[in-house]
Amino acid sequence: MKFLVTASTAALSCLLLLVSAAPGEYVYACGDSDLFTIKEAQNYAVEATPNGRYESDPDSSGHDVLRAHHFCRVNKYEESGYYVVRAVKDRLALELWKYVDGRWMPCPILSVDS
């Protein structure tokens, strides 16, 4: 089991490096003024553990959530937010969610001009 987690983590890291090397910059967009670079999301994901998963977390659409990390962050406009970053089995990228008005909102990966 430990080998599988290590192997999947290594594969995920390699894939995310490829994504961030593509033309333009890719970010997780949790709203117009709330952007995370791929590297920022990876840095938070390093703290993710299997024990970081909670029943109140967003629905995983039938996929197994391997590990999660909840955190707070203040964006560039000094607005604070509550987030969860998750590694999900059978998905190639991390999931990032923001808690807004009593519910979890997904933060999709978008391409922006540099």
C-alpha positions as CSV (number, residue, x, y, z in Angstrom):
1,M,0.0,0.0,0.0
2,K,2.8,2.4,0.9
3,F,4.5,1.7,-2.4
4,L,1.3,2.5,-4.3
5,V,0.8,5.8,-2.6
6,T,4.5,6.7,-3.2
7,A,4.2,5.7,-6.9
8,S,1.0,7.6,-7.4
9,T,2.4,10.7,-5.7
10,A,5.5,10.6,-7.9
11,A,3.4,10.2,-11.0
12,L,1.1,13.1,-10.0
13,S,4.0,15.4,-9.3
14,C,5.5,14.6,-12.8
15,L,2.1,15.3,-14.5
16,L,1.6,18.6,-12.7
17,L,5.1,19.7,-13.7
18,L,4.1,19.0,-17.3
19,V,0.9,21.0,-16.9
20,S,2.7,24.0,-15.5
21,A,5.2,23.9,-18.4
22,A,2.5,24.3,-21.0
23,P,2.1,27.6,-22.9
24,G,0.6,30.3,-20.6
25,E,0.2,29.9,-16.9
26,Y,-2.2,27.5,-15.3
27,V,-3.9,28.3,-12.0
28,Y,-6.7,27.1,-9.8
29,A,-9.4,29.7,-9.9
30,C,-11.5,29.9,-6.7
31,G,-13.1,33.1,-7.9
32,D,-11.9,36.2,-9.8
33,S,-9.6,37.5,-7.1
34,D,-8.7,34.1,-5.6
35,L,-6.1,32.3,-7.7
36,F,-3.6,29.5,-6.7
37,T,-0.6,28.6,-8.9
38,I,-0.1,24.9,-9.5
39,K,3.0,25.1,-7.2
40,E,1.0,26.7,-4.4
41,A,-1.6,23.9,-4.5
42,Q,1.2,21.3,-4.6
43,N,2.8,22.9,-1.5
44,Y,-0.5,22.7,0.4
45,A,-1.0,19.1,-0.9
46,V,2.3,18.0,0.7
47,E,0.5,18.4,4.1
48,A,-2.4,16.1,3.0
49,T,-3.0,12.9,4.9
50,P,-5.6,10.1,4.9
51,N,-6.7,11.4,8.3
52,G,-7.4,14.9,6.8
53,R,-10.6,13.6,5.1
54,Y,-13.9,14.6,6.8
55,E,-17.5,13.6,6.2
56,S,-18.4,17.3,5.6
57,D,-15.9,17.4,2.7
58,P,-17.2,17.9,-0.9
59,D,-18.7,14.9,-2.7
60,S,-16.1,13.0,-4.6
61,S,-18.4,11.8,-7.4
62,G,-17.7,8.1,-6.6
63,H,-14.0,8.5,-6.6
64,D,-11.8,7.5,-3.7
65,V,-10.2,10.4,-1.9
66,L,-6.7,9.2,-0.9
67,R,-5.7,12.2,1.3
68,A,-6.8,15.8,2.1
69,H,-5.5,18.9,3.8
70,H,-7.7,21.8,5.1
71,F,-6.3,25.2,5.4
72,C,-7.0,28.9,5.6
73,R,-5.4,31.5,3.3
74,V,-5.7,35.3,2.7
75,N,-5.7,36.3,-1.0
76,K,-4.0,39.4,-2.4
77,Y,-7.1,41.5,-1.6
78,E,-6.8,40.5,2.1
79,E,-9.9,38.3,1.9
80,S,-9.6,35.1,4.0
81,G,-10.9,31.8,2.8
82,Y,-11.2,28.1,3.9
83,Y,-10.0,25.5,1.5
84,V,-9.4,21.8,1.1
85,V,-6.9,20.3,-1.3
86,R,-7.3,16.6,-2.1
87,A,-5.6,13.8,-4.0
88,V,-8.3,11.6,-5.6
89,K,-7.8,8.1,-7.0
90,D,-8.2,7.9,-10.8
91,R,-7.7,11.6,-11.2
92,L,-4.5,13.0,-12.7
93,A,-4.6,16.4,-10.9
94,L,-5.2,17.6,-7.4
95,E,-8.6,18.9,-6.4
96,L,-8.9,22.3,-4.7
97,W,-12.2,23.4,-3.1
98,K,-13.2,26.6,-1.3
99,Y,-15.9,26.8,1.3
100,V,-18.3,29.6,0.4
101,D,-21.7,30.5,2.0
102,G,-22.0,27.1,3.7
103,R,-21.0,24.9,0.7
104,W,-17.9,23.7,-1.1
105,M,-17.2,25.3,-4.5
106,P,-14.7,23.6,-6.8
107,C,-11.7,25.6,-8.0
108,P,-11.1,24.6,-11.6
109,I,-7.7,24.7,-13.4
110,L,-7.7,27.5,-15.9
111,S,-5.2,28.8,-18.4
112,V,-4.3,32.5,-18.0
113,D,-2.1,34.7,-20.1
114,S,1.3,35.4,-18.6
